[in-house]
Amino acid sequence: MIKSTFRTMALCLSFLLAIVSVPFAATAAAAPIKVVLDGQQLTFGVQPQVINGTTMIPYSAVASKIGAAVSFNSQTKKVTVTRGKTTVVLTLNSNQATVDGKAVTLSTKVIAKNGSTLVPLRFLGETFGLWVNWNAGTKTASIETKRTITDAMGQKTLTSVPKRVVVLFNGMVDISLTLGVKPVGAVESWVQTPWYHYLRADMAGVKNLGSELQPNIEAIVALKPDLIIGAKTRHEKILGQLSEIAPTVLVGQLFEWKSNMDLAAKALNKEDKAASFMNDWNKRVADFKAKVGNRANTEVSIVRFYDDNSARIYITGFAGSILEELGLKRPKSQQSPDKVFVDLASQEQIPLIDGDIIFDITSSNHGGDEFKTQDEWQKNPLWSNLKAVKNGKYYKVNDITWSMSGGATAAKMMLDDLFFYFDV
């Protein structure tokens, strides 16, 4: 009787294991890692695999597809791959390699499997200037030997991931560093020259190209860049000159940091970095909205004073677009989404500035006379009668991160400020 019972239990257990393991086996079989090169799926004798979170692919098979020469030294266990002017030497069972004689450390050791050498996918792209993208959802590694970028002027085709990048507006200086790319040359900051303090530590060795409004063309030529990133509103007139130096892409709007980062990420093979930043950004925005609750109805005003005794209310633009994304309201007098700003020519218009909160982004980039205007306007009785002023809700904020920079990290810093001012 006992033997019969154990036999029955064993049969049941075997049956359960069979029906449970089938879906897992089917899933594993149905989702192999795919490698696509310029739109064509590649086939391998040894399948790509993920090791310690790193996608590993058969190096020699891919190298041959991109026109690279591959050789193996059985005594030293070294694989040498050459494409164009680039030579890579890999050592089996080691994470140390050389690129054109310079030592580099791989994220995972090179391994041999059934006669194939597997190396990290990202290393392949960074070494030979290929665009590499990993889609975790479809388990697809996409490799491109050239990429067409759509900018404000049309389309530009790049034949290699840029390594010597020149950036010609402040927002792109911030964005390139956010993506982990140090430019070889950049225009100087509006204030705190040569570089804004929050960026300075990462700008060591970068060539100062002068003003964003009139970059030094001769200095750009001397840098021998392989990509120039500018802005249509700033550099359309010199596009011909720039294009003779290197492929040049121009963004449409200086303050549209998200689309500008997207363009840069596509060109620079940093889409994973951009996606990670935006994932964190979206979480932070959702957190702010959840915590601020009904206070989202707070009417927020942004003002800036100028050296010609005038002022300007910013409606959209860099800071305005962030306020809108957070769901914060603007005073009725400022609800003109078709306008970036409204100019105030006289102190009689001070009441138009009012809101539940006023943020002042006045800058000293015109020599400091802006603050004289600020002081004169704030001596007017109309100013002291503003609701925000009466309630102690007038704040002077960082004009660099709220206005002048216009980059992704600046946006993050502005969002941090809003968490502080709304006490959430």
C-alpha positions, 0 to 999 in steps of 0.5 A: 500500500505504501509503495503504491502511494509513493508510486502514485505521488511520483507519477503526479510529481513527474506530471506536474514538472512536465506541464510546468517546465514546458512553458519555460522551455518554449519561452526560452526557445522562442526568444533567442538573441537576434543580431541585425546589421543594417536591417539584415538579421545575421545567423551564427554557428554559436548564438549570442548570449547574455553573461552577467548582464552583458550581451555577448556576440560572436566577434569574428562573424560580425567583424567579417560582415563589416569588412574587418580582417580577423586573425588568431594566435593560438600560442598567445590566445590573442585575436586581432581584428583590423578595420580601416585604421583601427586595430583591436587585440583581444585575449581569451578569458581576459577583460583586457584588450588594446585599441590601436595600442591603448589598453582598455578594460572590457565589461566582461571577459572574452570567452571562446565557445565552440570555436567562436570568440564572444565579446561585449556588444557595446565594445564592438560599436565603440571600437569601430564607430558603429551604432549599437542598440539593444532592445531588451523587449525583443532581445534584438541587438541592432548594429548600423554602419551608417545612420541618417539624422533628421535635423531642422534643416533636413537629413544628414547621413553619418558614416561613423559614430562621431568621436571628435564633437564640436557643440555650438550652443549652451544647451548642447554643452550640457546635453553632451556631458549628460550623455557622457560625451566630452566635446573637443570644442564648445562655445563658452557659457553666457556667464561664469566663463569659460564654463558654468560652474556646474559643468566646469569639472567635466570640461577640462581640456575642451577648446573654448570656441568663443560666443554662441552667437559668433563661434570661432571658425578657425578654431573649429577647423583646427580641431578637425571635428567629425561632427558639429552640432549647432542651432538653426536660430544661431548658425543657419547663416554659417551652415555652409562654412560649418558643413565644409569642416565636418557633418553639421546638424542643427536643432530647431529650438534652443530650449527644447532640451528633450528633442535636442537630447534625442537628436544628440543621442542618435548621432552619438550612439548614446540612446541608452544613456538618454533613455535612462535619463528620461526614465529617471526624469519621468519618475521624478515628474510623476513623484512631484505631481503626486506630492503637490496634489491640489497645489498644482492649481497654484499660478506660477509666474516667471519674470526677468529684468533687463538692462534697458529698464524693461522686463519680460514674462516667460510663458513657454521656453525652457522653464515654462515648458517644465512648469507645463509638464508638471501641471502647474498653472499660469496666471490668466494674463499669461495664458498665451501658449503661442508666445514664448514671452511677453515684453513689459516696456513700463512699470505700469505693467507690473500687475501682469507679473503677479501670480501665487508664486513669482520666480525671478530669473534675472541674469547678469550677462549684460553687465549687471545693469539688469539688477538696477532695473530689478531694484527700480521696478521693485521700489514701485508701489505696484510691486509691493501690492503683488499677491506673491510679494505680499505672501512672501512667495517671490523667489530669485532663482538660479538664472543659469539652470532656469534659463541660460543653460537650457540642457538636460542636467539644468532641467533636472536641477530646476526640477530639484528647485521646484521640489524645494520651493513647493516643499514636497 
